Amino acid sequence: MAFRERLAVTSFNTPNDNFWGYGTAAPTVGAYKVGDVVFNTVPTASGVFCWVCTTAGTPGTWKTVVTSA
């Protein structure tokens, strides 16, 4: 198995300037826009994969995206 270097990245902006970050829940503070994504750092089978901002605001409205088993 080849060794993969791990990068210490906690968030970044996509080319179209959407935020992609990591956390254990949808944001409750801060300003976000439609299309911003927060990936779940503790996913489970048939659990939450990520949250996507569907209405811009502070903190915006977040839709849960679940995985399927």
mmCIF file as Biopython writes it, N, C-alpha, C and O atoms, coordinates in Angstrom:
data_model
#
loop_
_atom_site.group_PDB
_atom_site.id
_atom_site.type_symbol
_atom_site.label_atom_id
_atom_site.label_alt_id
_atom_site.label_comp_id
_atom_site.label_asym_id
_atom_site.label_entity_id
_atom_site.label_seq_id
_atom_site.pdbx_PDB_ins_code
_atom_site.Cartn_x
_atom_site.Cartn_y
_atom_site.Cartn_z
_atom_site.occupancy
_atom_site.B_iso_or_equiv
_atom_site.auth_seq_id
_atom_site.auth_asym_id
_atom_site.pdbx_PDB_model_num
ATOM 1   N N  . MET A ? 1  ? 0.840   -1.173 0.000  1.0 0.0 1  A 1 
ATOM 2   C CA . MET A ? 1  ? 0.000   0.000  0.000  1.0 0.0 1  A 1 
ATOM 3   C C  . MET A ? 1  ? 0.886   1.238  0.000  1.0 0.0 1  A 1 
ATOM 4   O O  . MET A ? 1  ? 1.851   1.322  0.759  1.0 0.0 1  A 1 
ATOM 5   N N  . ALA A ? 2  ? 0.558   2.175  -0.837 1.0 0.0 2  A 1 
ATOM 6   C CA . ALA A ? 2  ? 1.332   3.414  -0.935 1.0 0.0 2  A 1 
ATOM 7   C C  . ALA A ? 2  ? 0.964   4.365  0.200  1.0 0.0 2  A 1 
ATOM 8   O O  . ALA A ? 2  ? -0.190  4.418  0.625  1.0 0.0 2  A 1 
ATOM 9   N N  . PHE A ? 3  ? 1.924   5.093  0.674  1.0 0.0 3  A 1 
ATOM 10  C CA . PHE A ? 3  ? 1.722   6.080  1.736  1.0 0.0 3  A 1 
ATOM 11  C C  . PHE A ? 3  ? 1.094   7.332  1.141  1.0 0.0 3  A 1 
ATOM 12  O O  . PHE A ? 3  ? 1.539   7.818  0.102  1.0 0.0 3  A 1 
ATOM 13  N N  . ARG A ? 4  ? 0.063   7.854  1.796  1.0 0.0 4  A 1 
ATOM 14  C CA . ARG A ? 4  ? -0.540  9.109  1.367  1.0 0.0 4  A 1 
ATOM 15  C C  . ARG A ? 4  ? -0.297  10.161 2.436  1.0 0.0 4  A 1 
ATOM 16  O O  . ARG A ? 4  ? -0.571  9.937  3.615  1.0 0.0 4  A 1 
ATOM 17  N N  . GLU A ? 5  ? 0.205   11.279 2.027  1.0 0.0 5  A 1 
ATOM 18  C CA . GLU A ? 5  ? 0.431   12.382 2.959  1.0 0.0 5  A 1 
ATOM 19  C C  . GLU A ? 5  ? -0.907  13.031 3.282  1.0 0.0 5  A 1 
ATOM 20  O O  . GLU A ? 5  ? -1.718  13.255 2.383  1.0 0.0 5  A 1 
ATOM 21  N N  . ARG A ? 6  ? -1.146  13.335 4.548  1.0 0.0 6  A 1 
ATOM 22  C CA . ARG A ? 6  ? -2.379  13.980 4.962  1.0 0.0 6  A 1 
ATOM 23  C C  . ARG A ? 6  ? -2.148  15.469 5.127  1.0 0.0 6  A 1 
ATOM 24  O O  . ARG A ? 6  ? -1.164  15.894 5.732  1.0 0.0 6  A 1 
ATOM 25  N N  . LEU A ? 7  ? -3.051  16.250 4.590  1.0 0.0 7  A 1 
ATOM 26  C CA . LEU A ? 7  ? -2.967  17.695 4.713  1.0 0.0 7  A 1 
ATOM 27  C C  . LEU A ? 7  ? -3.862  18.171 5.844  1.0 0.0 7  A 1 
ATOM 28  O O  . LEU A ? 7  ? -4.963  17.651 6.026  1.0 0.0 7  A 1 
ATOM 29  N N  . ALA A ? 8  ? -3.408  19.140 6.593  1.0 0.0 8  A 1 
ATOM 30  C CA . ALA A ? 8  ? -4.183  19.697 7.702  1.0 0.0 8  A 1 
ATOM 31  C C  . ALA A ? 8  ? -5.055  20.843 7.184  1.0 0.0 8  A 1 
ATOM 32  O O  . ALA A ? 8  ? -4.788  22.011 7.467  1.0 0.0 8  A 1 
ATOM 33  N N  . VAL A ? 9  ? -6.092  20.503 6.428  1.0 0.0 9  A 1 
ATOM 34  C CA . VAL A ? 9  ? -6.994  21.501 5.868  1.0 0.0 9  A 1 
ATOM 35  C C  . VAL A ? 9  ? -8.323  21.397 6.599  1.0 0.0 9  A 1 
ATOM 36  O O  . VAL A ? 9  ? -8.913  20.318 6.656  1.0 0.0 9  A 1 
ATOM 37  N N  . THR A ? 10 ? -8.795  22.488 7.152  1.0 0.0 10 A 1 
ATOM 38  C CA . THR A ? 10 ? -10.071 22.447 7.863  1.0 0.0 10 A 1 
ATOM 39  C C  . THR A ? 10 ? -11.204 23.065 7.062  1.0 0.0 10 A 1 
ATOM 40  O O  . THR A ? 10 ? -12.374 22.829 7.363  1.0 0.0 10 A 1 
ATOM 41  N N  . SER A ? 11 ? -10.874 23.853 6.046  1.0 0.0 11 A 1 
ATOM 42  C CA . SER A ? 11 ? -11.894 24.411 5.164  1.0 0.0 11 A 1 
ATOM 43  C C  . SER A ? 11 ? -11.206 25.040 3.955  1.0 0.0 11 A 1 
ATOM 44  O O  . SER A ? 11 ? -10.014 25.343 3.987  1.0 0.0 11 A 1 
ATOM 45  N N  . PHE A ? 12 ? -11.980 25.228 2.896  1.0 0.0 12 A 1 
ATOM 46  C CA . PHE A ? 12 ? -11.457 25.932 1.734  1.0 0.0 12 A 1 
ATOM 47  C C  . PHE A ? 12 ? -12.626 26.449 0.912  1.0 0.0 12 A 1 
ATOM 48  O O  . PHE A ? 12 ? -13.772 26.060 1.139  1.0 0.0 12 A 1 
ATOM 49  N N  . ASN A ? 13 ? -12.342 27.314 -0.027 1.0 0.0 13 A 1 
ATOM 50  C CA . ASN A ? 13 ? -13.361 27.838 -0.919 1.0 0.0 13 A 1 
ATOM 51  C C  . ASN A ? 13 ? -13.162 27.230 -2.300 1.0 0.0 13 A 1 
ATOM 52  O O  . ASN A ? 13 ? -12.036 27.117 -2.784 1.0 0.0 13 A 1 
ATOM 53  N N  . THR A ? 14 ? -14.268 26.840 -2.929 1.0 0.0 14 A 1 
ATOM 54  C CA . THR A ? 14 ? -14.225 26.250 -4.257 1.0 0.0 14 A 1 
ATOM 55  C C  . THR A ? 14 ? -13.971 27.348 -5.292 1.0 0.0 14 A 1 
ATOM 56  O O  . THR A ? 14 ? -14.016 28.531 -4.954 1.0 0.0 14 A 1 
ATOM 57  N N  . PRO A ? 15 ? -13.705 26.975 -6.546 1.0 0.0 15 A 1 
ATOM 58  C CA . PRO A ? 15 ? -13.490 27.992 -7.579 1.0 0.0 15 A 1 
ATOM 59  C C  . PRO A ? 15 ? -14.663 28.966 -7.745 1.0 0.0 15 A 1 
ATOM 60  O O  . PRO A ? 15 ? -14.454 30.117 -8.130 1.0 0.0 15 A 1 
ATOM 61  N N  . ASN A ? 16 ? -15.892 28.521 -7.460 1.0 0.0 16 A 1 
ATOM 62  C CA . ASN A ? 16 ? -17.030 29.442 -7.551 1.0 0.0 16 A 1 
ATOM 63  C C  . ASN A ? 16 ? -17.307 30.125 -6.210 1.0 0.0 16 A 1 
ATOM 64  O O  . ASN A ? 16 ? -18.379 30.691 -5.999 1.0 0.0 16 A 1 
ATOM 65  N N  . ASP A ? 17 ? -16.320 30.063 -5.308 1.0 0.0 17 A 1 
ATOM 66  C CA . ASP A ? 17 ? -16.331 30.752 -4.016 1.0 0.0 17 A 1 
ATOM 67  C C  . ASP A ? 17 ? -17.324 30.196 -3.004 1.0 0.0 17 A 1 
ATOM 68  O O  . ASP A ? 17 ? -17.766 30.917 -2.109 1.0 0.0 17 A 1 
ATOM 69  N N  . ASN A ? 18 ? -17.684 28.904 -3.139 1.0 0.0 18 A 1 
ATOM 70  C CA . ASN A ? 18 ? -18.475 28.265 -2.093 1.0 0.0 18 A 1 
ATOM 71  C C  . ASN A ? 18 ? -17.544 27.730 -1.017 1.0 0.0 18 A 1 
ATOM 72  O O  . ASN A ? 18 ? -16.450 27.252 -1.313 1.0 0.0 18 A 1 
ATOM 73  N N  . PHE A ? 19 ? -17.979 27.811 0.217  1.0 0.0 19 A 1 
ATOM 74  C CA . PHE A ? 19 ? -17.237 27.308 1.372  1.0 0.0 19 A 1 
ATOM 75  C C  . PHE A ? 19 ? -17.445 25.805 1.485  1.0 0.0 19 A 1 
ATOM 76  O O  . PHE A ? 19 ? -18.577 25.336 1.366  1.0 0.0 19 A 1 
ATOM 77  N N  . TRP A ? 20 ? -16.385 25.042 1.710  1.0 0.0 20 A 1 
ATOM 78  C CA . TRP A ? 20 ? -16.450 23.633 2.069  1.0 0.0 20 A 1 
ATOM 79  C C  . TRP A ? 20 ? -15.667 23.485 3.361  1.0 0.0 20 A 1 
ATOM 80  O O  . TRP A ? 20 ? -14.485 23.822 3.420  1.0 0.0 20 A 1 
ATOM 81  N N  . GLY A ? 21 ? -16.330 22.981 4.396  1.0 0.0 21 A 1 
ATOM 82  C CA . GLY A ? 21 ? -15.673 22.813 5.685  1.0 0.0 21 A 1 
ATOM 83  C C  . GLY A ? 21 ? -16.027 21.479 6.308  1.0 0.0 21 A 1 
ATOM 84  O O  . GLY A ? 21 ? -16.689 20.646 5.688  1.0 0.0 21 A 1 
ATOM 85  N N  . TYR A ? 22 ? -15.584 21.284 7.532  1.0 0.0 22 A 1 
ATOM 86  C CA . TYR A ? 22 ? -15.754 20.030 8.237  1.0 0.0 22 A 1 
ATOM 87  C C  . TYR A ? 22 ? -16.243 20.305 9.639  1.0 0.0 22 A 1 
ATOM 88  O O  . TYR A ? 22 ? -15.846 21.295 10.253 1.0 0.0 22 A 1 
ATOM 89  N N  . GLY A ? 23 ? -17.112 19.433 10.162 1.0 0.0 23 A 1 
ATOM 90  C CA . GLY A ? 23 ? -17.600 19.608 11.515 1.0 0.0 23 A 1 
ATOM 91  C C  . GLY A ? 23 ? -18.498 18.464 11.926 1.0 0.0 23 A 1 
ATOM 92  O O  . GLY A ? 23 ? -18.694 17.513 11.170 1.0 0.0 23 A 1 
ATOM 93  N N  . THR A ? 24 ? -19.043 18.559 13.126 1.0 0.0 24 A 1 
ATOM 94  C CA . THR A ? 24 ? -19.917 17.514 13.647 1.0 0.0 24 A 1 
ATOM 95  C C  . THR A ? 24 ? -21.386 17.905 13.599 1.0 0.0 24 A 1 
ATOM 96  O O  . THR A ? 24 ? -22.247 17.124 14.004 1.0 0.0 24 A 1 
ATOM 97  N N  . ALA A ? 25 ? -21.685 19.111 13.105 1.0 0.0 25 A 1 
ATOM 98  C CA . ALA A ? 25 ? -23.066 19.573 12.991 1.0 0.0 25 A 1 
ATOM 99  C C  . ALA A ? 25 ? -23.116 20.731 12.007 1.0 0.0 25 A 1 
ATOM 100 O O  . ALA A ? 25 ? -22.094 21.333 11.680 1.0 0.0 25 A 1 
ATOM 101 N N  . ALA A ? 26 ? -24.316 21.029 11.546 1.0 0.0 26 A 1 
ATOM 102 C CA . ALA A ? 26 ? -24.498 22.194 10.684 1.0 0.0 26 A 1 
ATOM 103 C C  . ALA A ? 26 ? -24.127 23.449 11.469 1.0 0.0 26 A 1 
ATOM 104 O O  . ALA A ? 26 ? -24.339 23.494 12.681 1.0 0.0 26 A 1 
ATOM 105 N N  . PRO A ? 27 ? -23.583 24.456 10.815 1.0 0.0 27 A 1 
ATOM 106 C CA . PRO A ? 27 ? -23.185 25.686 11.511 1.0 0.0 27 A 1 
ATOM 107 C C  . PRO A ? 27 ? -24.365 26.385 12.204 1.0 0.0 27 A 1 
ATOM 108 O O  . PRO A ? 27 ? -25.493 26.372 11.712 1.0 0.0 27 A 1 
ATOM 109 N N  . THR A ? 28 ? -24.076 26.979 13.330 1.0 0.0 28 A 1 
ATOM 110 C CA . THR A ? 28 ? -25.082 27.765 14.066 1.0 0.0 28 A 1 
ATOM 111 C C  . THR A ? 28 ? -24.663 29.227 14.179 1.0 0.0 28 A 1 
ATOM 112 O O  . THR A ? 28 ? -25.436 30.054 14.665 1.0 0.0 28 A 1 
ATOM 113 N N  . VAL A ? 29 ? -23.474 29.551 13.745 1.0 0.0 29 A 1 
ATOM 114 C CA . VAL A ? 29 ? -22.985 30.928 13.744 1.0 0.0 29 A 1 
ATOM 115 C C  . VAL A ? 29 ? -22.242 31.185 12.440 1.0 0.0 29 A 1 
ATOM 116 O O  . VAL A ? 29 ? -21.773 30.246 11.796 1.0 0.0 29 A 1 
ATOM 117 N N  . GLY A ? 30 ? -22.135 32.434 12.053 1.0 0.0 30 A 1 
ATOM 118 C CA . GLY A ? 30 ? -21.418 32.801 10.844 1.0 0.0 30 A 1 
ATOM 119 C C  . GLY A ? 30 ? -22.356 32.989 9.672  1.0 0.0 30 A 1 
ATOM 120 O O  . GLY A ? 30 ? -23.503 32.543 9.700  1.0 0.0 30 A 1 
ATOM 121 N N  . ALA A ? 31 ? -21.861 33.650 8.646  1.0 0.0 31 A 1 
ATOM 122 C CA . ALA A ? 31 ? -22.649 33.923 7.441  1.0 0.0 31 A 1 
ATOM 123 C C  . ALA A ? 31 ? -22.294 32.918 6.354  1.0 0.0 31 A 1 
ATOM 124 O O  . ALA A ? 31 ? -21.120 32.657 6.095  1.0 0.0 31 A 1 
ATOM 125 N N  . TYR A ? 32 ? -23.323 32.355 5.720  1.0 0.0 32 A 1 
ATOM 126 C CA . TYR A ? 32 ? -23.125 31.354 4.678  1.0 0.0 32 A 1 
ATOM 127 C C  . TYR A ? 32 ? -24.021 31.661 3.501  1.0 0.0 32 A 1 
ATOM 128 O O  . TYR A ? 32 ? -25.007 32.387 3.629  1.0 0.0 32 A 1 
ATOM 129 N N  . LYS A ? 33 ? -23.668 31.095 2.333  1.0 0.0 33 A 1 
ATOM 130 C CA . LYS A ? 33 ? -24.480 31.321 1.147  1.0 0.0 33 A 1 
ATOM 131 C C  . LYS A ? 33 ? -24.923 29.977 0.563  1.0 0.0 33 A 1 
ATOM 132 O O  . LYS A ? 33 ? -24.390 28.926 0.920  1.0 0.0 33 A 1 
ATOM 133 N N  . VAL A ? 34 ? -25.892 30.028 -0.325 1.0 0.0 34 A 1 
ATOM 134 C CA . VAL A ? 34 ? -26.421 28.823 -0.950 1.0 0.0 34 A 1 
ATOM 135 C C  . VAL A ? 34 ? -25.290 28.051 -1.627 1.0 0.0 34 A 1 
ATOM 136 O O  . VAL A ? 34 ? -24.500 28.618 -2.382 1.0 0.0 34 A 1 
ATOM 137 N N  . GLY A ? 35 ? -25.225 26.756 -1.349 1.0 0.0 35 A 1 
ATOM 138 C CA . GLY A ? 35 ? -24.195 25.890 -1.938 1.0 0.0 35 A 1 
ATOM 139 C C  . GLY A ? 35 ? -23.018 25.623 -1.039 1.0 0.0 35 A 1 
ATOM 140 O O  . GLY A ? 35 ? -22.185 24.778 -1.366 1.0 0.0 35 A 1 
ATOM 141 N N  . ASP A ? 36 ? -22.910 26.313 0.089  1.0 0.0 36 A 1 
ATOM 142 C CA . ASP A ? 36 ? -21.844 26.018 1.040  1.0 0.0 36 A 1 
ATOM 143 C C  . ASP A ? 36 ? -22.094 24.633 1.640  1.0 0.0 36 A 1 
ATOM 144 O O  . ASP A ? 36 ? -23.245 24.232 1.819  1.0 0.0 36 A 1 
ATOM 145 N N  . VAL A ? 37 ? -21.020 23.903 1.950  1.0 0.0 37 A 1 
ATOM 146 C CA . VAL A ? 37 ? -21.126 22.528 2.422  1.0 0.0 37 A 1 
ATOM 147 C C  . VAL A ? 37 ? -20.264 22.336 3.663  1.0 0.0 37 A 1 
ATOM 148 O O  . VAL A ? 37 ? -19.143 22.839 3.734  1.0 0.0 37 A 1 
ATOM 149 N N  . VAL A ? 38 ? -20.799 21.601 4.646  1.0 0.0 38 A 1 
ATOM 150 C CA . VAL A ? 38 ? -20.023 21.183 5.812  1.0 0.0 38 A 1 
ATOM 151 C C  . VAL A ? 38 ? -20.099 19.657 5.866  1.0 0.0 38 A 1 
ATOM 152 O O  . VAL A ? 38 ? -21.178 19.087 6.025  1.0 0.0 38 A 1 
ATOM 153 N N  . PHE A ? 39 ? -18.937 19.001 5.732  1.0 0.0 39 A 1 
ATOM 154 C CA . PHE A ? 39 ? -18.874 17.546 5.767  1.0 0.0 39 A 1 
ATOM 155 C C  . PHE A ? 39 ? -18.792 17.072 7.217  1.0 0.0 39 A 1 
ATOM 156 O O  . PHE A ? 39 ? -18.087 17.659 8.038  1.0 0.0 39 A 1 
ATOM 157 N N  . ASN A ? 40 ? -19.529 15.997 7.517  1.0 0.0 40 A 1 
ATOM 158 C CA . ASN A ? 40 ? -19.562 15.433 8.863  1.0 0.0 40 A 1 
ATOM 159 C C  . ASN A ? 40 ? -18.251 14.697 9.152  1.0 0.0 40 A 1 
ATOM 160 O O  . ASN A ? 40 ? -17.835 13.835 8.377  1.0 0.0 40 A 1 
ATOM 161 N N  . THR A ? 41 ? -17.609 15.037 10.261 1.0 0.0 41 A 1 
ATOM 162 C CA . THR A ? 41 ? -16.349 14.381 10.631 1.0 0.0 41 A 1 
ATOM 163 C C  . THR A ? 41 ? -16.565 13.083 11.403 1.0 0.0 41 A 1 
ATOM 164 O O  . THR A ? 41 ? -15.611 12.356 11.680 1.0 0.0 41 A 1 
ATOM 165 N N  . VAL A ? 42 ? -17.824 12.790 11.752 1.0 0.0 42 A 1 
ATOM 166 C CA . VAL A ? 42 ? -18.142 11.536 12.453 1.0 0.0 42 A 1 
ATOM 167 C C  . VAL A ? 42 ? -19.328 10.843 11.774 1.0 0.0 42 A 1 
ATOM 168 O O  . VAL A ? 42 ? -20.351 10.601 12.415 1.0 0.0 42 A 1 
ATOM 169 N N  . PRO A ? 43 ? -19.197 10.520 10.474 1.0 0.0 43 A 1 
ATOM 170 C CA . PRO A ? 43 ? -20.317 9.897  9.772  1.0 0.0 43 A 1 
ATOM 171 C C  . PRO A ? 43 ? -20.527 8.452  10.209 1.0 0.0 43 A 1 
ATOM 172 O O  . PRO A ? 43 ? -19.600 7.800  10.690 1.0 0.0 43 A 1 
ATOM 173 N N  . THR A ? 44 ? -21.740 7.959  10.042 1.0 0.0 44 A 1 
ATOM 174 C CA . THR A ? 44 ? -22.073 6.569  10.342 1.0 0.0 44 A 1 
ATOM 175 C C  . THR A ? 44 ? -22.861 6.005  9.164  1.0 0.0 44 A 1 
ATOM 176 O O  . THR A ? 44 ? -23.357 6.755  8.323  1.0 0.0 44 A 1 
ATOM 177 N N  . ALA A ? 45 ? -22.974 4.682  9.110  1.0 0.0 45 A 1 
ATOM 178 C CA . ALA A ? 45 ? -23.790 4.053  8.073  1.0 0.0 45 A 1 
ATOM 179 C C  . ALA A ? 45 ? -25.219 4.550  8.218  1.0 0.0 45 A 1 
ATOM 180 O O  . ALA A ? 45 ? -25.764 4.563  9.321  1.0 0.0 45 A 1 
ATOM 181 N N  . SER A ? 46 ? -25.820 4.952  7.130  1.0 0.0 46 A 1 
ATOM 182 C CA . SER A ? 46 ? -27.182 5.503  7.109  1.0 0.0 46 A 1 
ATOM 183 C C  . SER A ? 46 ? -27.311 6.754  7.974  1.0 0.0 46 A 1 
ATOM 184 O O  . SER A ? 46 ? -28.404 7.082  8.436  1.0 0.0 46 A 1 
ATOM 185 N N  . GLY A ? 47 ? -26.203 7.449  8.192  1.0 0.0 47 A 1 
ATOM 186 C CA . GLY A ? 47 ? -26.215 8.665  9.001  1.0 0.0 47 A 1 
ATOM 187 C C  . GLY A ? 47 ? -25.960 9.892  8.145  1.0 0.0 47 A 1 
ATOM 188 O O  . GLY A ? 47 ? -26.034 9.836  6.917  1.0 0.0 47 A 1 
ATOM 189 N N  . VAL A ? 48 ? -25.660 10.994 8.804  1.0 0.0 48 A 1 
ATOM 190 C CA . VAL A ? 48 ? -25.431 12.272 8.133  1.0 0.0 48 A 1 
ATOM 191 C C  . VAL A ? 48 ? -24.072 12.261 7.444  1.0 0.0 48 A 1 
ATOM 192 O O  . VAL A ? 48 ? -23.047 12.010 8.077  1.0 0.0 48 A 1 
ATOM 193 N N  . PHE A ? 49 ? -24.075 12.537 6.130  1.0 0.0 49 A 1 
ATOM 194 C CA . PHE A ? 49 ? -22.841 12.652 5.364  1.0 0.0 49 A 1 
ATOM 195 C C  . PHE A ? 49 ? -22.335 14.096 5.386  1.0 0.0 49 A 1 
ATOM 196 O O  . PHE A ? 49 ? -21.145 14.341 5.584  1.0 0.0 49 A 1 
ATOM 197 N N  . CYS A ? 50 ? -23.254 15.052 5.181  1.0 0.0 50 A 1 
ATOM 198 C CA . CYS A ? 50 ? -22.884 16.456 5.187  1.0 0.0 50 A 1 
ATOM 199 C C  . CYS A ? 50 ? -24.137 17.308 5.318  1.0 0.0 50 A 1 
ATOM 200 O O  . CYS A ? 50 ? -25.257 16.798 5.333  1.0 0.0 50 A 1 
ATOM 201 N N  . TRP A ? 51 ? -23.925 18.618 5.413  1.0 0.0 51 A 1 
ATOM 202 C CA . TRP A ? 51 ? -25.006 19.592 5.436  1.0 0.0 51 A 1 
ATOM 203 C C  . TRP A ? 51 ? -24.742 20.593 4.323  1.0 0.0 51 A 1 
ATOM 204 O O  . TRP A ? 51 ? -23.602 21.007 4.110  1.0 0.0 51 A 1 
ATOM 205 N N  . VAL A ? 52 ? -25.810 20.987 3.604  1.0 0.0 52 A 1 
ATOM 206 C CA . VAL A ? 52 ? -25.691 21.931 2.496  1.0 0.0 52 A 1 
ATOM 207 C C  . VAL A ? 52 ? -26.566 23.143 2.793  1.0 0.0 52 A 1 
ATOM 208 O O  . VAL A ? 52 ? -27.729 22.997 3.168  1.0 0.0 52 A 1 
ATOM 209 N N  . CYS A ? 53 ? -26.011 24.328 2.628  1.0 0.0 53 A 1 
ATOM 210 C CA . CYS A ? 53 ? -26.764 25.557 2.853  1.0 0.0 53 A 1 
ATOM 211 C C  . CYS A ? 53 ? -27.726 25.767 1.679  1.0 0.0 53 A 1 
ATOM 212 O O  . CYS A ? 53 ? -27.298 25.839 0.527  1.0 0.0 53 A 1 
ATOM 213 N N  . THR A ? 54 ? -29.032 25.865 1.980  1.0 0.0 54 A 1 
ATOM 214 C CA . THR A ? 54 ? -30.048 26.026 0.941  1.0 0.0 54 A 1 
ATOM 215 C C  . THR A ? 54 ? -30.657 27.426 0.926  1.0 0.0 54 A 1 
ATOM 216 O O  . THR A ? 54 ? -31.314 27.801 -0.045 1.0 0.0 54 A 1 
ATOM 217 N N  . THR A ? 55 ? -30.450 28.200 1.985  1.0 0.0 55 A 1 
ATOM 218 C CA . THR A ? 55 ? -30.898 29.591 2.048  1.0 0.0 55 A 1 
ATOM 219 C C  . THR A ? 55 ? -29.797 30.394 2.717  1.0 0.0 55 A 1 
ATOM 220 O O  . THR A ? 55 ? -29.415 30.109 3.852  1.0 0.0 55 A 1 
ATOM 221 N N  . ALA A ? 56 ? -29.289 31.396 2.019  1.0 0.0 56 A 1 
ATOM 222 C CA . ALA A ? 56 ? -28.200 32.212 2.556  1.0 0.0 56 A 1 
ATOM 223 C C  . ALA A ? 56 ? -28.640 32.937 3.819  1.0 0.0 56 A 1 
ATOM 224 O O  . ALA A ? 56 ? -29.813 33.274 3.982  1.0 0.0 56 A 1 
ATOM 225 N N  . GLY A ? 57 ? -27.677 33.173 4.712  1.0 0.0 57 A 1 
ATOM 226 C CA . GLY A ? 57 ? -27.979 33.923 5.925  1.0 0.0 57 A 1 
ATOM 227 C C  . GLY A ? 57 ? -26.972 33.671 7.014  1.0 0.0 57 A 1 
ATOM 228 O O  . GLY A ? 57 ? -25.908 33.095 6.784  1.0 0.0 57 A 1 
ATOM 229 N N  . THR A ? 58 ? -27.322 34.112 8.207  1.0 0.0 58 A 1 
ATOM 230 C CA . THR A ? 58 ? -26.472 33.953 9.383  1.0 0.0 58 A 1 
ATOM 231 C C  . THR A ? 58 ? -27.243 33.168 10.426 1.0 0.0 58 A 1 
ATOM 232 O O  . THR A ? 58 ? -27.987 33.786 11.186 1.0 0.0 58 A 1 
ATOM 233 N N  . PRO A ? 59 ? -27.124 31.875 10.517 1.0 0.0 59 A 1 
ATOM 234 C CA . PRO A ? 59 ? -26.176 31.003 9.835  1.0 0.0 59 A 1 
ATOM 235 C C  . PRO A ? 59 ? -26.697 30.404 8.524  1.0 0.0 59 A 1 
ATOM 236 O O  . PRO A ? 59 ? -26.023 29.543 7.960  1.0 0.0 59 A 1 
ATOM 237 N N  . GLY A ? 60 ? -27.839 30.807 8.022  1.0 0.0 60 A 1 
ATOM 238 C CA . GLY A ? 60 ? -28.412 30.203 6.823  1.0 0.0 60 A 1 
ATOM 239 C C  . GLY A ? 60 ? -29.285 29.018 7.182  1.0 0.0 60 A 1 
ATOM 240 O O  . GLY A ? 60 ? -29.373 28.633 8.348  1.0 0.0 60 A 1 
ATOM 241 N N  . THR A ? 61 ? -29.933 28.438 6.180  1.0 0.0 61 A 1 
ATOM 242 C CA . THR A ? 61 ? -30.743 27.234 6.364  1.0 0.0 61 A 1 
ATOM 243 C C  . THR A ? 61 ? -29.967 26.059 5.800  1.0 0.0 61 A 1 
ATOM 244 O O  . THR A ? 61 ? -29.481 26.115 4.670  1.0 0.0 61 A 1 
ATOM 245 N N  . TRP A ? 62 ? -29.847 24.987 6.587  1.0 0.0 62 A 1 
ATOM 246 C CA . TRP A ? 62 ? -29.010 23.848 6.221  1.0 0.0 62 A 1 
ATOM 247 C C  . TRP A ? 62 ? -29.856 22.609 6.013  1.0 0.0 62 A 1 
ATOM 248 O O  . TRP A ? 62 ? -30.716 22.296 6.837  1.0 0.0 62 A 1 
ATOM 249 N N  . LYS A ? 63 ? -29.620 21.898 4.913  1.0 0.0 63 A 1 
ATOM 250 C CA . LYS A ? 63 ? -30.291 20.647 4.586  1.0 0.0 63 A 1 
ATOM 251 C C  . LYS A ? 63 ? -29.330 19.503 4.872  1.0 0.0 63 A 1 
ATOM 252 O O  . LYS A ? 63 ? -28.168 19.546 4.470  1.0 0.0 63 A 1 
ATOM 253 N N  . THR A ? 64 ? -29.816 18.483 5.567  1.0 0.0 64 A 1 
ATOM 254 C CA . THR A ? 64 ? -29.009 17.319 5.892  1.0 0.0 64 A 1 
ATOM 255 C C  . THR A ? 64 ? -28.957 16.371 4.710  1.0 0.0 64 A 1 
ATOM 256 O O  . THR A ? 64 ? -29.988 16.075 4.106  1.0 0.0 64 A 1 
ATOM 257 N N  . VAL A ? 65 ? -27.772 15.893 4.375  1.0 0.0 65 A 1 
ATOM 258 C CA . VAL A ? 65 ? -27.592 14.884 3.327  1.0 0.0 65 A 1 
ATOM 259 C C  . VAL A ? 65 ? -27.154 13.599 4.032  1.0 0.0 65 A 1 
ATOM 260 O O  . VAL A ? 65 ? -26.129 13.583 4.713  1.0 0.0 65 A 1 
ATOM 261 N N  . VAL A ? 66 ? -27.931 12.521 3.870  1.0 0.0 66 A 1 
ATOM 262 C CA . VAL A ? 66 ? -27.635 11.275 4.561  1.0 0.0 66 A 1 
ATOM 263 C C  . VAL A ? 66 ? -27.035 10.250 3.608  1.0 0.0 66 A 1 
ATOM 264 O O  . VAL A ? 66 ? -27.237 10.315 2.395  1.0 0.0 66 A 1 
ATOM 265 N N  . THR A ? 67 ? -26.302 9.311  4.172  1.0 0.0 67 A 1 
ATOM 266 C CA . THR A ? 67 ? -25.744 8.208  3.398  1.0 0.0 67 A 1 
ATOM 267 C C  . THR A ? 67 ? -26.761 7.083  3.360  1.0 0.0 67 A 1 
ATOM 268 O O  . THR A ? 67 ? -27.669 7.045  4.190  1.0 0.0 67 A 1 
ATOM 269 N N  . SER A ? 68 ? -26.628 6.177  2.424  1.0 0.0 68 A 1 
ATOM 270 C CA . SER A ? 68 ? -27.494 5.015  2.401  1.0 0.0 68 A 1 
ATOM 271 C C  . SER A ? 68 ? -26.652 3.778  2.638  1.0 0.0 68 A 1 
ATOM 272 O O  . SER A ? 68 ? -25.536 3.663  2.131  1.0 0.0 68 A 1 
ATOM 273 N N  . ALA A ? 69 ? -27.187 2.871  3.401  1.0 0.0 69 A 1 
ATOM 274 C CA . ALA A ? 69 ? -26.435 1.657  3.752  1.0 0.0 69 A 1 
ATOM 275 C C  . ALA A ? 69 ? -26.510 0.633  2.649  1.0 0.0 69 A 1 
ATOM 276 O O  . ALA A ? 69 ? -25.936 -0.449 2.772  1.0 0.0 69 A 1 
#
